[in-house]
């Protein structure tokens, strides 16, 4: 279980703390160089009892992954003779682990396999997990009170207030930077109005908000809801809740394998997607039960109401994918976002999505 206030974790979540801090800051979309190495193409063999173990490299535990978590918790994978094991990795390293063979799949940003393709390394994106950005823009309570803004303020008014104000990010190359530049562009403001302050972690952003080192920041659910519950911050723009239509239905979180693994494990991947589909359906069909499970299993040391508010926002914005099949519109929206923020995407990008190229 993860304590979102302190960053502490118990044995079950050992190694996930660093990844949680990163995803909260939007580092889900950080790009990186992937170098090829051996492995990554084995056929998964069933045990004597018929169970096939799938190792998934992940840099974080996030409410955005609720469909995957529910598929585990509700026994859908077990019904398909699949056991899921998570391997905690540094952010941006998930794809590398599949090449080396230490993981079978990677839970990664949709940006990463496209960036890898642009660098000459191909992967296969076989399922979608997140269909919207996990972040929300939060502002210190004191700054909000003096801003003159209200809940009825427009997006442009909110962005105009943020212009030139110290804005906390974890990394100068993280997705928060690309996302905020995009938001300033949407508001008709120059990129130079984005006054970025690099703070290194989610804890750093929250601390800077408390100490008034920054006026605002961007961080992934359920951190904004926890900060709001604690009284020192307010959600200004709920991107994950769908407040920015241009960023809705965007392929932000995906499951990735190597082409060799994809070719050798067709039946397994079909069974995996069937179980995942049941988990994603459970998120929307049984929201109370789903939210209670995710909170009690992974976030119980944090305020329940705050976690549930974050999950409710992500469900309302359809940020949690409703099905594993790659949505062609969501994929195109990701490519559009990348190009709009200066990231290169090769013309052959559809080839890494079997659902779009078959």
C-alpha positions as CSV (number, residue, x, y, z in Angstrom):
1,X,0.0,0.0,0.0
2,X,1.2,3.5,-0.8
3,X,1.1,6.5,1.5
4,X,0.6,9.4,-0.8
5,X,1.4,11.9,1.9
6,X,4.7,10.4,2.9
7,X,5.7,8.3,0.0
8,X,6.3,5.4,2.3
9,X,5.3,1.8,1.2
10,X,4.9,-1.6,2.8
11,X,6.5,-4.8,1.6
12,X,3.8,-5.5,-1.0
13,X,4.6,-2.2,-2.8
14,X,8.3,-2.3,-2.3
15,X,10.1,-0.5,-5.1
16,X,7.0,1.3,-6.3
17,X,7.6,4.5,-4.4
18,X,9.9,6.1,-6.9
19,X,7.6,5.3,-9.8
20,X,4.6,6.7,-7.9
21,X,6.3,10.0,-7.4
22,X,7.2,10.1,-11.1
23,X,3.7,9.3,-12.5
24,X,2.2,11.9,-10.2
25,X,4.2,14.5,-12.0
26,X,3.3,13.4,-15.4
27,X,6.6,11.6,-16.0
28,X,4.5,8.9,-17.5
29,X,5.3,10.4,-20.9
30,X,9.1,10.9,-20.4
31,X,11.0,9.9,-23.5
32,X,14.2,8.0,-23.6
33,X,16.7,6.1,-25.8
34,X,16.1,2.3,-26.0
35,X,19.1,0.2,-27.0
36,X,18.6,-3.3,-28.3
37,X,19.9,-6.3,-26.6
38,X,19.3,-10.1,-26.6
39,X,16.2,-11.8,-25.2
40,X,12.6,-10.6,-25.1
41,X,11.2,-13.3,-27.4
42,X,10.6,-16.4,-25.3
43,X,7.5,-18.5,-25.4
44,X,5.8,-18.5,-22.0
45,X,5.3,-22.1,-20.8
46,X,2.5,-23.2,-18.5
47,X,3.4,-24.7,-15.2
48,X,2.4,-28.3,-14.2
49,X,-0.9,-26.9,-13.0
50,X,-1.5,-25.0,-16.3
51,X,-0.7,-21.5,-15.0
52,X,1.2,-19.1,-17.3
53,X,3.1,-16.5,-15.4
54,X,3.4,-13.1,-17.1
55,X,6.0,-10.5,-15.8
56,X,5.0,-6.9,-16.3
57,X,7.6,-4.1,-15.8
58,X,6.0,-1.0,-14.4
59,X,7.5,2.2,-13.0
60,X,4.5,3.0,-10.8
61,X,1.2,1.9,-9.3
62,X,-1.5,4.3,-10.4
63,X,-5.3,4.6,-10.2
64,X,-5.1,4.9,-14.0
65,X,-4.3,1.2,-14.0
66,X,-7.5,0.2,-12.2
67,X,-8.7,-2.1,-15.0
68,X,-5.5,-4.1,-14.8
69,X,-5.6,-4.2,-11.0
70,X,-9.3,-5.3,-11.0
71,X,-8.5,-8.1,-13.5
72,X,-6.1,-9.4,-10.9
73,X,-8.2,-8.8,-7.8
74,X,-11.4,-10.1,-9.2
75,X,-9.8,-13.3,-10.5
76,X,-10.2,-12.7,-14.2
77,X,-6.6,-13.5,-15.0
78,X,-6.8,-16.6,-12.8
79,X,-9.8,-17.8,-14.7
80,X,-7.7,-17.7,-17.9
81,X,-4.8,-19.5,-16.2
82,X,-2.7,-16.4,-16.0
83,X,-0.7,-15.2,-13.1
84,X,0.6,-11.6,-13.2
85,X,3.8,-10.5,-11.5
86,X,4.9,-6.9,-11.5
87,X,8.5,-5.9,-11.7
88,X,9.3,-2.4,-10.5
89,X,11.7,-0.4,-12.7
90,X,12.9,3.1,-13.0
91,X,10.7,5.3,-15.2
92,X,11.5,5.0,-18.9
93,X,13.3,1.6,-18.3
94,X,10.2,-0.6,-18.8
95,X,10.8,-1.1,-22.5
96,X,14.4,-2.0,-22.0
97,X,13.5,-4.9,-19.6
98,X,11.4,-6.5,-22.4
99,X,14.4,-6.4,-24.7
100,X,16.6,-8.0,-22.1
101,X,14.1,-10.7,-21.3
102,X,13.7,-9.8,-17.6
103,X,10.1,-8.9,-18.2
104,X,7.5,-10.1,-20.7
105,X,5.5,-6.9,-21.0
106,X,6.0,-3.3,-20.2
107,X,3.4,-1.0,-18.8
108,X,4.5,2.3,-20.4
109,X,3.6,5.7,-21.8
110,X,2.1,5.6,-25.2
111,X,4.9,8.0,-26.2
112,X,7.7,5.6,-25.5
113,X,7.2,3.0,-28.2
114,X,6.6,5.7,-30.7
115,X,9.8,7.4,-29.7
116,X,11.6,4.1,-29.9
117,X,10.3,3.5,-33.4
118,X,11.7,6.9,-34.4
119,X,15.0,5.7,-33.1
120,X,14.9,2.4,-35.1
121,X,13.6,0.0,-32.4
122,X,10.1,-1.5,-33.0
123,X,7.8,-2.8,-30.3
124,X,4.2,-4.1,-30.4
125,X,1.5,-2.2,-28.5
126,X,-1.2,-4.8,-27.9
127,X,-3.5,-3.2,-25.3
128,X,-4.4,0.2,-23.9
129,X,-4.6,0.9,-20.2
130,X,-5.0,4.7,-20.1
131,X,-7.0,6.8,-22.5
132,X,-6.4,10.2,-21.0
133,X,-3.8,12.1,-19.1
134,X,-3.5,11.3,-15.4
135,X,-2.6,14.8,-14.3
136,X,-4.5,17.8,-13.0
137,X,-3.2,21.3,-12.5
138,X,-3.3,22.3,-8.8
139,X,-2.8,25.7,-7.2
140,X,-2.0,26.6,-3.6
141,X,-5.1,27.5,-1.6
142,X,-3.7,30.9,-0.7
143,X,-2.9,31.7,-4.4
144,X,-6.4,30.7,-5.4
145,X,-8.1,32.8,-2.7
146,X,-6.2,35.9,-4.0
147,X,-6.6,35.1,-7.7
148,X,-10.1,36.2,-8.2
149,X,-10.9,32.9,-9.9
150,X,-14.0,30.9,-9.2
151,X,-15.3,27.5,-10.2
152,X,-17.1,29.3,-13.0
153,X,-13.9,30.8,-14.5
154,X,-13.1,29.8,-18.0
155,X,-10.1,27.7,-19.1
156,X,-8.5,30.9,-20.7
157,X,-8.9,32.8,-17.5
158,X,-7.2,30.1,-15.5
159,X,-4.3,29.9,-17.9
160,X,-4.0,33.7,-18.0
161,X,-3.6,33.6,-14.2
162,X,-0.9,31.0,-14.5
163,X,1.1,33.0,-17.0
164,X,4.5,33.9,-15.6
165,X,3.7,32.2,-12.2
166,X,6.2,29.7,-10.7
167,X,5.0,26.3,-11.8
168,X,6.3,23.1,-10.3
169,X,7.4,20.2,-12.5
170,X,9.5,17.1,-11.7
171,X,11.7,17.2,-14.8
172,X,12.4,19.6,-17.6
173,X,11.8,16.8,-20.1
174,X,8.7,15.2,-18.5
175,X,5.3,15.1,-20.0
176,X,4.1,17.8,-17.7
177,X,6.3,20.2,-19.6
178,X,4.9,19.1,-23.0
179,X,1.3,19.1,-21.6
180,X,1.6,22.6,-20.1
181,X,3.2,24.1,-23.2
182,X,0.2,22.6,-25.1
183,X,-2.3,24.1,-22.6
184,X,-0.7,27.6,-23.0
185,X,-0.9,27.2,-26.8
186,X,-4.6,26.2,-26.5
187,X,-5.2,29.4,-24.4
188,X,-3.5,31.5,-27.1
189,X,-0.6,32.4,-24.8
190,X,3.1,32.3,-25.7
191,X,5.2,29.4,-24.5
192,X,7.4,31.9,-22.6
193,X,4.6,32.4,-20.2
194,X,5.2,29.0,-18.8
195,X,7.5,29.7,-15.8
196,X,8.8,26.2,-15.0
197,X,10.5,25.3,-11.7
198,X,12.1,21.9,-11.6
199,X,11.5,20.1,-8.3
200,X,12.5,16.5,-8.9
201,X,9.6,14.6,-7.4
202,X,6.0,14.6,-6.5
203,X,6.9,15.2,-2.9
204,X,9.0,18.2,-4.1
205,X,6.0,19.8,-5.8
206,X,3.7,19.3,-2.9
207,X,6.3,20.7,-0.5
208,X,6.9,23.7,-2.8
209,X,3.1,24.4,-2.8
210,X,3.0,24.3,1.0
211,X,6.0,26.6,1.3
212,X,4.8,28.9,-1.5
213,X,7.9,28.3,-3.5
214,X,5.6,27.7,-6.5
215,X,2.0,28.9,-7.1
216,X,0.9,25.8,-9.0
217,X,2.0,22.5,-10.4
218,X,0.7,19.4,-12.3
219,X,0.5,16.0,-10.7
220,X,-1.4,12.8,-11.4
221,X,-4.4,11.5,-9.5
222,X,-5.0,10.8,-6.7
223,X,-2.3,13.3,-5.5
224,X,-4.4,16.4,-6.3
225,X,-7.3,15.0,-4.4
226,X,-5.2,14.2,-1.4
227,X,-3.6,17.7,-1.4
228,X,-7.0,19.3,-1.7
229,X,-8.3,17.1,1.2
230,X,-5.3,18.3,3.3
231,X,-6.4,21.9,2.6
232,X,-3.2,23.4,1.1
233,X,-4.1,23.1,-2.6
234,X,-7.1,23.2,-5.0
235,X,-7.6,21.5,-8.3
236,X,-7.6,24.3,-10.9
237,X,-7.8,22.3,-14.1
238,X,-8.9,18.6,-14.0
239,X,-7.2,17.3,-17.2
240,X,-7.7,13.7,-16.1
241,X,-11.4,14.5,-15.5
242,X,-11.8,15.7,-19.1
243,X,-11.8,19.5,-18.5
244,X,-9.6,20.0,-21.6
245,X,-11.5,18.3,-24.5
246,X,-8.4,18.4,-26.8
247,X,-6.6,16.0,-24.4
248,X,-9.5,13.5,-23.9
249,X,-9.3,10.1,-25.5
250,X,-5.6,10.1,-25.9
251,X,-3.5,6.9,-25.7
252,X,-1.4,7.7,-22.7
253,X,-0.7,4.3,-21.1
254,X,-0.2,1.0,-22.9
255,X,1.0,-2.6,-22.6
256,X,4.0,-3.3,-24.9
257,X,5.9,-6.4,-25.9
258,X,8.7,-7.2,-28.4
259,X,7.7,-8.3,-31.9
260,X,9.3,-11.7,-31.1
261,X,7.2,-12.2,-28.0
262,X,4.1,-11.1,-29.8
263,X,4.7,-13.7,-32.6
264,X,5.4,-16.6,-30.2
265,X,2.6,-16.0,-27.6
266,X,-0.6,-15.3,-29.6
267,X,-2.9,-17.5,-27.6
268,X,-1.5,-16.1,-24.3
269,X,-2.0,-12.5,-25.4
270,X,-5.5,-13.2,-26.6
271,X,-6.3,-14.7,-23.2
272,X,-4.6,-11.8,-21.4
273,X,-6.7,-9.2,-23.3
274,X,-9.9,-11.1,-22.6
275,X,-9.1,-11.0,-18.8
276,X,-8.1,-7.4,-19.0
277,X,-11.4,-6.5,-20.8
278,X,-13.3,-8.0,-17.9
279,X,-11.3,-5.9,-15.5
280,X,-11.8,-2.7,-17.4
281,X,-15.6,-3.4,-17.7
282,X,-15.7,-4.0,-13.9
283,X,-14.2,-0.5,-13.3
284,X,-17.3,1.1,-15.0
285,X,-20.0,-1.5,-14.2
286,X,-19.1,-1.9,-10.5
287,X,-17.5,1.5,-9.6
288,X,-18.1,1.2,-5.8
289,X,-16.6,-2.3,-5.6
290,X,-13.8,-1.4,-7.9
291,X,-12.8,1.8,-6.0
292,X,-13.0,0.0,-2.7
293,X,-10.7,-2.7,-3.9
294,X,-8.1,-0.4,-5.4
295,X,-8.1,1.9,-2.4
296,X,-7.9,-0.9,0.2
297,X,-5.3,-2.9,-1.6
298,X,-3.0,-0.2,-2.9
299,X,-3.7,3.2,-1.2
300,X,-5.2,2.4,2.2
301,X,-2.8,4.6,4.1
302,X,-4.2,7.7,2.2
303,X,-7.6,9.3,2.7
304,X,-10.3,7.1,1.1
305,X,-12.4,10.1,0.1
306,X,-9.5,11.6,-1.8
307,X,-8.6,8.4,-3.6
308,X,-12.2,7.8,-4.6
309,X,-12.5,11.4,-5.9
310,X,-9.5,10.8,-8.1
311,X,-10.9,7.6,-9.4
312,X,-14.3,9.2,-10.0
313,X,-12.6,12.0,-12.0
314,X,-10.7,9.5,-14.1
315,X,-13.8,7.5,-14.8
316,X,-15.8,10.6,-15.7
317,X,-13.1,11.7,-18.1
318,X,-12.8,8.1,-19.5
319,X,-9.1,8.4,-18.7
320,X,-9.2,4.7,-17.6
321,X,-9.6,2.7,-20.8
322,X,-12.9,1.0,-21.2
323,X,-11.5,-1.8,-23.4
324,X,-8.0,-3.2,-24.3
325,X,-8.3,-2.8,-28.1
326,X,-6.4,0.1,-29.3
327,X,-8.8,2.9,-30.2
328,X,-7.6,4.4,-33.5
329,X,-8.8,7.9,-32.6
330,X,-6.9,7.7,-29.2
331,X,-3.8,6.7,-31.1
332,X,-4.1,9.5,-33.6
333,X,-4.8,12.0,-30.8
334,X,-1.5,10.9,-29.2
335,X,0.4,11.4,-32.4
336,X,-1.2,14.8,-32.9
337,X,-0.3,15.8,-29.3
338,X,3.3,14.7,-29.8
339,X,3.7,16.6,-33.1
340,X,2.1,19.7,-31.6
341,X,4.7,19.6,-28.8
342,X,7.7,19.1,-31.1
343,X,8.1,15.4,-30.7
344,X,9.0,13.4,-33.9
345,X,6.7,10.6,-35.0
346,X,7.6,8.5,-38.1
347,X,5.0,8.1,-40.8
348,X,5.0,4.3,-40.2
349,X,3.7,4.7,-36.6
350,X,0.7,2.5,-37.2
351,X,2.9,-0.6,-37.7
352,X,3.5,-0.9,-34.0
353,X,-0.2,-1.3,-33.3
354,X,-1.4,-4.7,-34.4
355,X,-5.1,-3.6,-33.9
356,X,-4.5,-0.8,-36.4
357,X,-2.3,-2.5,-39.0
358,X,-3.9,-6.0,-39.3
